[in-house]
Amino acid sequence: MSQHPKPATLCLILTVGALIGCAQPRESSRIHASGHVEATEVRIAAKIGGRLAELPLQEGASVHAGEVVARFETVDIDNDLARARGELAAAEARLALLAAGTRREDLDRVAAEVARLGADLAAARRDVECLDGLASRGTATEKARDDARTRMAVLDHALAAAQAEQAKAIAGPRPQEIAQARAQRDAAAALVATVEQRRADATVVAPRNGVITQRTAEPGEILAPGALLAVLTDLDQPWLTVYVDEPSLAQIHLGERVTVQADGHTDAFEGTVSYIAKVAEFTPKNVQTPEERAKLVFKVKLALDNREGVFKPGMPADAYFQGTGNKEKGSGR
């Protein structure tokens, strides 16, 4: 014969069972999202073309901003620079010559010519006057008088031309001539600066700190301007890109601390929400299940602390959001 528990005992059993049920841990409210690590990549290219002389860094080498990455041969550039500097020197000399005006020796020569012609013209006038008087008395021929008048007229024209030349020498070069010489000097200086810049561009330096993750050229190759030399990746400031659905997005805020776990590492790392997209998009194709691809999600970027060098571009990682945290103002949301 079976015994049934008394009502008081049954009540106690139910109460204890309820307490045990309440003590069971609830399902975690953390939001889980998977993604891939990304980093800023700089494609280092040559501004000039020519034969590549040096490419000293191999893939995996660390580079500091300003460190030489590549050098091109500069023989042709050096020749162009020498010619450009010669043209600049000639243009500067011409400008200085015009700006200095007429030399004193030229002024003295023109003044002496004017004085000589003036004296000759005065003598010719006296000869004409003398021959006019003799011709009126019949002691001089008409031909002698006409020859004297012709000589006087020639000397008069020559004196006028010499005086005009003297005025030109005193006035010096015209302003337009000086302006033209100055423009030619400036054009030559610009050409020198252009060639000097080409020579400077023959040495390619790293624009920022990073690691050479791809080397695409070798010394001895003749490359066209803009040819890719190497890819520089900034591994100091990587980020993890994940996609979350709209209900979860309400619990994620800029500046929130996030736990990140990478494949092959048992330790957890910390990330910070640095960007939340304003517009939804379809889940990227690298999400495996069709159900996940059909969802509209929002892109979220997590800034990672990579002082230990754990994170590499393309590495898969998981992010765990706590779903708490104060909402911060920012342009990312």
C-alpha positions as CSV (number, residue, x, y, z in Angstrom):
1,M,0.0,0.0,0.0
2,S,1.5,3.3,-1.1
3,Q,1.8,6.2,1.1
4,H,0.9,9.7,-0.2
5,P,2.8,12.7,1.2
6,K,0.9,14.9,3.6
7,P,-0.2,18.3,2.3
8,A,2.4,20.1,4.4
9,T,5.2,18.0,3.1
10,L,4.0,18.4,-0.5
11,C,4.0,22.2,-0.1
12,L,7.5,22.1,1.3
13,I,8.7,20.0,-1.7
14,L,7.2,22.4,-4.2
15,T,8.7,25.5,-2.4
16,V,12.2,24.0,-2.4
17,G,11.8,23.0,-6.1
18,A,10.8,26.6,-7.0
19,L,13.8,28.0,-5.1
20,I,16.1,25.6,-6.9
21,G,14.7,26.5,-10.2
22,C,15.2,30.2,-9.5
23,A,18.8,29.5,-8.4
24,Q,19.6,28.0,-11.8
25,P,21.7,30.4,-14.0
26,R,19.7,32.2,-16.6
27,E,20.8,32.1,-20.3
28,S,23.5,34.7,-20.9
29,S,22.2,38.0,-22.4
30,R,25.5,38.6,-24.2
31,I,25.4,39.3,-27.9
32,H,27.7,37.2,-30.0
33,A,28.9,38.3,-33.4
34,S,31.6,36.9,-35.7
35,G,33.8,38.8,-38.2
36,H,37.2,39.3,-39.6
37,V,40.1,41.5,-38.6
38,E,40.9,44.4,-40.9
39,A,43.8,46.9,-40.9
40,T,44.7,50.0,-42.9
41,E,46.7,49.2,-46.0
42,V,48.8,51.7,-47.9
43,R,49.8,50.9,-51.4
44,I,53.2,52.3,-51.9
45,A,53.7,53.4,-55.5
46,A,56.3,55.3,-57.5
47,K,55.5,58.8,-58.7
48,I,58.2,58.5,-61.4
49,G,59.2,55.8,-63.8
50,G,62.5,54.3,-64.5
51,R,64.9,51.5,-63.4
52,L,64.4,50.4,-59.8
53,A,67.8,50.5,-58.1
54,E,66.9,49.4,-54.5
55,L,64.0,47.7,-52.7
56,P,65.7,46.9,-49.4
57,L,62.7,45.6,-47.3
58,Q,61.3,42.1,-47.5
59,E,57.8,41.0,-46.6
60,G,57.2,41.0,-42.9
61,A,59.7,43.8,-42.2
62,S,58.7,46.6,-39.9
63,V,58.9,50.1,-41.3
64,H,58.9,53.5,-39.6
65,A,57.4,56.6,-41.2
66,G,60.1,58.3,-43.3
67,E,62.2,55.2,-43.8
68,V,63.5,54.5,-47.3
69,V,61.4,51.8,-49.1
70,A,62.8,52.1,-52.6
71,R,65.2,54.0,-54.8
72,F,65.3,54.6,-58.5
73,E,68.3,55.3,-60.7
74,T,68.7,59.1,-61.3
75,V,71.3,59.4,-64.1
76,D,68.8,60.8,-66.6
77,I,67.3,63.0,-64.0
78,D,70.7,64.4,-63.0
79,N,71.4,65.3,-66.6
80,D,68.0,67.0,-66.9
81,L,68.7,68.9,-63.7
82,A,72.1,70.1,-64.9
83,R,70.6,71.4,-68.2
84,A,67.7,73.1,-66.3
85,R,70.1,74.8,-63.9
86,G,72.1,76.1,-66.9
87,E,69.1,77.6,-68.5
88,L,68.1,79.2,-65.2
89,A,71.6,80.8,-64.9
90,A,71.3,82.2,-68.4
91,A,67.9,83.6,-67.8
92,E,69.0,85.2,-64.5
93,A,72.0,86.7,-66.3
94,R,69.9,88.2,-69.0
95,L,67.5,89.7,-66.5
96,A,70.3,91.2,-64.5
97,L,71.8,92.7,-67.7
98,L,68.5,94.3,-68.6
99,A,67.9,95.6,-65.1
100,A,71.3,97.2,-65.0
101,G,70.5,99.4,-68.0
102,T,73.0,100.7,-70.6
103,R,76.7,100.5,-69.8
104,R,78.6,103.8,-69.2
105,E,81.0,102.9,-72.0
106,D,78.0,102.6,-74.5
107,L,76.7,106.0,-73.3
108,D,80.0,107.6,-73.8
109,R,80.4,106.1,-77.2
110,V,77.0,107.4,-78.4
111,A,77.6,110.8,-76.9
112,A,80.9,111.1,-78.7
113,E,79.2,110.1,-82.0
114,V,76.6,112.8,-81.5
115,A,79.3,115.4,-80.8
116,R,81.2,114.4,-83.9
117,L,78.2,114.5,-86.2
118,G,77.2,117.8,-84.6
119,A,80.6,119.3,-85.4
120,D,80.6,117.9,-89.0
121,L,77.1,119.3,-89.5
122,A,78.2,122.8,-88.3
123,A,81.1,122.7,-90.7
124,A,78.9,121.6,-93.6
125,R,76.5,124.5,-92.9
126,R,79.4,127.0,-93.0
127,D,80.6,125.5,-96.3
128,V,77.1,125.9,-97.7
129,E,76.9,129.5,-96.6
130,C,80.3,130.2,-98.1
131,L,79.5,128.6,-101.4
132,D,76.1,130.4,-101.5
133,G,78.0,133.7,-101.3
134,L,80.6,132.7,-103.9
135,A,77.9,131.4,-106.2
136,S,76.0,134.7,-106.0
137,R,79.2,136.5,-107.1
138,G,79.9,133.9,-109.8
139,T,83.1,132.6,-108.3
140,A,81.7,129.1,-107.3
141,T,80.0,126.5,-109.5
142,E,76.4,125.4,-108.9
143,K,77.7,121.8,-108.6
144,A,80.0,122.6,-105.7
145,R,77.2,124.4,-103.9
146,D,74.8,121.5,-104.5
147,D,77.4,119.0,-103.2
148,A,77.8,121.0,-100.0
149,R,74.0,121.1,-99.4
150,T,73.7,117.3,-100.0
151,R,76.5,116.7,-97.5
152,M,74.8,119.0,-95.0
153,A,71.5,117.1,-95.4
154,V,73.2,113.7,-94.9
155,L,74.9,114.9,-91.8
156,D,71.7,116.3,-90.4
157,H,69.9,112.9,-90.8
158,A,72.9,111.1,-89.3
159,L,72.9,113.4,-86.3
160,A,69.2,112.9,-85.7
161,A,69.7,109.1,-85.8
162,A,72.6,109.3,-83.4
163,Q,70.6,111.5,-81.0
164,A,67.7,109.0,-81.1
165,E,70.2,106.2,-80.3
166,Q,71.6,108.3,-77.4
167,A,68.1,108.8,-76.0
168,K,67.4,105.0,-76.2
169,A,70.7,104.3,-74.5
170,I,69.9,106.7,-71.7
171,A,66.4,105.3,-71.2
172,G,67.6,101.7,-71.0
173,P,65.5,98.6,-71.7
174,R,61.8,98.9,-72.0
175,P,59.7,97.7,-69.1
176,Q,58.2,95.0,-71.4
177,E,61.7,93.6,-72.1
178,I,62.4,93.4,-68.4
179,A,59.1,91.7,-67.8
180,Q,59.7,89.2,-70.5
181,A,63.2,88.4,-69.1
182,R,61.7,88.0,-65.6
183,A,59.0,85.6,-67.0
184,Q,61.7,83.6,-68.7
185,R,63.7,83.5,-65.5
186,D,60.6,82.3,-63.5
187,A,59.9,79.6,-66.1
188,A,63.5,78.3,-65.9
189,A,63.3,78.3,-62.1
190,A,60.0,76.3,-62.2
191,L,61.7,73.8,-64.5
192,V,64.6,73.4,-62.1
193,A,62.1,72.9,-59.2
194,T,60.2,70.3,-61.3
195,V,63.3,68.3,-62.0
196,E,64.5,68.5,-58.4
197,Q,61.1,67.2,-57.3
198,R,61.5,64.3,-59.7
199,R,64.9,63.6,-58.2
200,A,63.4,63.7,-54.7
201,D,60.6,61.3,-55.8
202,A,63.3,58.8,-56.9
203,T,63.6,58.0,-53.2
204,V,60.4,56.5,-51.9
205,V,59.8,56.6,-48.2
206,A,57.2,55.0,-45.9
207,P,54.2,57.3,-45.2
208,R,53.5,55.8,-41.8
209,N,54.6,53.0,-39.5
210,G,53.6,49.5,-40.5
211,V,54.7,46.1,-41.8
212,I,55.5,45.2,-45.4
213,T,52.8,42.6,-46.2
214,Q,53.4,42.5,-50.0
215,R,56.4,43.2,-52.2
216,T,55.5,43.5,-55.9
217,A,58.7,44.6,-57.6
218,E,62.3,43.7,-57.7
219,P,65.5,45.8,-58.3
220,G,66.5,46.1,-61.9
221,E,62.9,46.3,-63.2
222,I,61.9,49.2,-65.4
223,L,58.7,50.5,-64.0
224,A,56.1,53.0,-65.2
225,P,55.0,56.0,-63.1
226,G,52.5,54.9,-60.5
227,A,53.7,51.3,-60.5
228,L,53.0,49.4,-57.2
229,L,56.1,48.7,-55.2
230,A,54.8,47.2,-51.9
231,V,51.8,47.1,-49.6
232,L,52.3,48.6,-46.1
233,T,49.9,47.5,-43.4
234,D,49.4,49.3,-40.1
235,L,49.1,46.4,-37.6
236,D,49.2,48.7,-34.6
237,Q,45.6,49.8,-35.0
238,P,43.5,47.0,-36.5
239,W,39.8,46.6,-36.1
240,L,37.2,43.8,-36.1
241,T,34.3,44.2,-38.4
242,V,31.1,42.4,-37.3
243,Y,27.4,42.6,-38.3
244,V,24.6,42.6,-35.8
245,D,20.8,42.6,-36.3
246,E,18.6,45.5,-35.4
247,P,17.2,44.1,-32.1
248,S,20.8,43.6,-30.8
249,L,21.9,47.0,-32.1
250,A,19.8,48.8,-29.5
251,Q,22.0,47.3,-26.8
252,I,25.3,48.3,-28.4
253,H,26.8,51.8,-27.9
254,L,29.9,53.7,-29.1
255,G,32.8,53.4,-26.7
256,E,31.5,50.2,-25.2
257,R,34.1,47.6,-24.1
258,V,33.8,44.3,-25.9
259,T,35.4,40.9,-25.3
260,V,37.1,39.5,-28.3
261,Q,38.4,36.0,-28.8
262,A,40.6,35.0,-31.7
263,D,41.1,31.5,-33.2
264,G,44.0,29.7,-31.7
265,H,44.2,31.8,-28.6
266,T,42.7,30.9,-25.2
267,D,43.1,34.4,-23.8
268,A,40.3,36.9,-24.3
269,F,41.2,40.4,-25.6
270,E,39.4,43.7,-25.3
271,G,38.0,45.8,-28.0
272,T,36.1,49.1,-28.2
273,V,33.1,49.9,-30.3
274,S,34.4,52.7,-32.6
275,Y,31.8,52.7,-35.4
276,I,28.1,51.8,-35.8
277,A,26.6,52.1,-39.3
278,K,23.6,54.3,-39.7
279,V,22.1,52.2,-42.6
280,A,21.3,48.5,-42.6
281,E,22.7,46.2,-45.3
282,F,22.4,42.6,-46.3
283,T,24.6,40.2,-44.4
284,P,27.9,39.7,-46.4
285,K,28.3,36.5,-48.5
286,N,31.0,35.1,-46.2
287,V,28.3,34.3,-43.6
288,Q,27.7,30.6,-44.0
289,T,24.0,29.9,-43.6
290,P,21.2,31.1,-46.1
291,E,19.1,32.1,-43.1
292,E,21.8,34.5,-41.9
293,R,22.3,35.9,-45.4
294,A,18.7,36.8,-45.6
295,K,18.9,39.2,-42.7
296,L,19.4,42.9,-42.7
297,V,22.2,43.8,-40.4
298,F,24.3,46.8,-39.3
299,K,28.0,47.0,-39.6
300,V,29.9,47.5,-36.3
301,K,33.7,48.2,-36.0
302,L,35.6,47.3,-32.9
303,A,39.0,49.0,-32.3
304,L,41.5,46.4,-31.1
305,D,44.5,46.7,-28.9
306,N,47.3,44.9,-30.8
307,R,50.3,45.6,-28.6
308,E,51.0,41.9,-28.5
309,G,50.8,41.5,-32.3
310,V,48.0,38.9,-32.1
311,F,45.6,40.3,-34.7
312,K,46.4,40.0,-38.4
313,P,44.2,41.2,-41.4
314,G,41.8,38.5,-42.5
315,M,41.9,36.6,-39.1
316,P,38.5,35.4,-38.0
317,A,37.4,36.5,-34.5
318,D,34.4,36.5,-32.2
319,A,33.0,39.5,-30.3
320,Y,30.9,39.3,-27.2
321,F,28.9,42.4,-26.3
322,Q,27.7,42.7,-22.7
323,G,24.5,44.5,-23.9
324,T,25.1,47.2,-21.2
325,G,26.9,50.4,-21.0
326,N,26.1,54.1,-21.2
327,K,25.1,55.4,-24.6
328,E,27.7,57.8,-25.9
329,K,27.3,60.5,-28.5
330,G,29.2,60.1,-31.7
331,S,29.1,60.5,-35.4
332,G,29.1,56.7,-36.0
333,R,25.5,56.3,-35.0
